[in-house]
Amino acid sequence: MGPRETDAQRQADREVADQVQAALNADSGLYAQHISVRAQNGIVRLGGYVWAQPDLEEAQRIAELVPGVSKVVNDMELERGGIDNSNVSR
């Protein structure tokens, strides 16, 4: 187990995660409602799911462009069988 994170490190991680989430939400071609973002020491982990294969790659590309991100771990899933534009799936 490594050394404990300082308050400054935790704050920096929150800021990077917030910036990545904002960048994902700002992309009009990507439905990012179901994507979660966590950051630790510049490594961003994307979780949740998207509806189409290109969205998996686009979310990772967007995250990689955010300043402070050194690596992106893509743990997202491709949601198969979702019903587009239904109140249940969106």
Secondary structure as GFF3:
##gff-version 3
##sequence-region A 1 90
A	DSSP	alpha_helix	7	26	.	.	.	ID=ss1
A	DSSP	beta_strand	35	40	.	.	.	ID=ss2
A	DSSP	beta_strand	43	50	.	.	.	ID=ss3
A	DSSP	alpha_helix	53	64	.	.	.	ID=ss4
A	DSSP	beta_strand	71	74	.	.	.	ID=ss5
A	DSSP	beta_strand	77	78	.	.	.	ID=ss6
###
